[in-house]
Amino acid sequence: MAGKRFHQGAWSSSVCLNFNDNRKQSHGGMNAFLVFAVLALAWGRPAVSQGAGFALIQQGTAAMAQGNAFVAEADDPSAIYYNPAGLNQLKRPQVYLGNFFNYPQRSYQGETGDTYITRHRLYDSGSFYLAVPVHSRVVLGFGYFTPFGMGTDWPAEWTGRYITTYSRLKTYNLNPVVSVKVLKNLSVAAGVDFLWSDVRLRRKTPLIPRPLIDGKSDLTGSGFGVGANVGVLYEPFQGVKFGAAYRSAISVTHDGRLDLALPNFVQNIPRSVGGSAKLIYPPSVTFGVSVNRLAPLTFNVDATWTGWSTYKELKVNLNQPIPVSGQLASAIVTKKNWQDAWALRFGANWQVTESMKLRAGYTFDMTPVPASTLEPQVADSNRHIFALGATTKIWRLTLGIAYNFILSAPRSKDNRFAINGIPLPDEVQANGKYRSHVHSLGLSSTFEF
């Protein structure tokens, strides 16, 4: 029956991602970990995508306020994310807590003039870092952060409702690291990433031959994967530092369910089906230089390569066949064919007083999404990120604030979104122009023991 066409059924699809879709010092640091880890784990929530694709780059306020040009500076505990080799610059145990708030707005203008905007939602995520020097040349670190995330919420009856209405991707990453100073001017570091991923994707499903009645598709799932990260920090002469950091790809198999809400007249179609899909979160490499020979000014330039070409297609394997695009199928496949992408980052800070720094930066973030597979769940385009912020120290407490205005270049969709190789009808393709911008605020506190 695999090729039998259904005249009355539901189109069922996944949208964008996957199925489910010194001893005293050391004791002080570990006690702090027990207290602060619970707090950090308690507030991690979904975050809107801030980098190209669905990567989240804002993981520390000092970096965020400099357009995330930080790999060769990396002089606070958030170095665990940006470049763990930078931890050897810390001489005492430190605990870092951060929270990041994102307020996006996306709009769509169709070829026939219809206009929609996404619902206004505030997305937030948290980070936690602990750095403990255990030797004059060795620092242990532990990080908790959200490296990938996404959130979109289109109106239920908008033109592209058969492609997506709601999406939410959450990830949680635990990252223990070790940083070693092998030479006076050279440090290296390595760590392990334990990544949990959770997704929920919703859309409408048109029923055939009753086009005025819609069903609903709700796809949920979660999975776990392991990866690694390494970093290098080299200061060939005083005031000039070179840094590089690598994060591996992480393969996650998501297990979950597809739930269908269909009218009673639709018979012989299961309302809930289990399944799985594999997603490979991409590898990345960042390298850069930090120069502070013009004190009190420090300048940073970074470049990041992200291997988004791991995302060639989304294939959801179902535990039993269901009608997909009018045919019985045991898998749902959508082509992605994403491409590797670069981001260029520029940042600077000014040591105004002994206890205060002002920061600013700019990022040009290139999209990995080709025109042929652009769709409204990730209607991605090249991004301009304008950054400002400050850091102030009061006794042993350092407070940080950062603001980013993320402006995406307008981009038009002019393709045919297909499921299992069968395009949706032209009138529901949601072809047209997409625009978006995001206001992003970061707050952090660091305590030095």
Buried (B, 14 or more C-beta within 10 A) or exposed (E): EEEEEBEBBBBBBBBBBBBBBBEEBBEBBBEBBEEBBEEBEEEBBBBBBBBBBBBBBBBBBBBBBBBBBBBBBBBBBBBBBBBBBBBBBBEBBBBBBBBBBBBBBBBBBBBEEEEBBBEEBEBBBBBBBBBBBBEEBBBBBBBBBBBBBBBBBBBBEBBBBBBBBBBBBBBBBBBBBBBBBEEEEBBBBBBBBBBBBBBBBBBBBBBBEEEEEBBBBBBBBBBBBEBBBBBBBBBEEEEBBBBBBBBBBBBBBBBBBBBBEBEEEBEEBBEEBBBBBBBBBBBBBBBBBBBBEEEEEBBBBBBBBBBBBBBEEBBBBBEEBBBBBBBBBBEBBBBBBBBBBEBBBBBBBBBEEEEEBBBBBBBBBBBBBEEEBBBBBBBBBBBBBBBBBBBBBEEEEBBBBBBBEBBBEEBBBEBEBBBBEEEBEEEBBBBBBBBBBBBBBBBBBBBBB
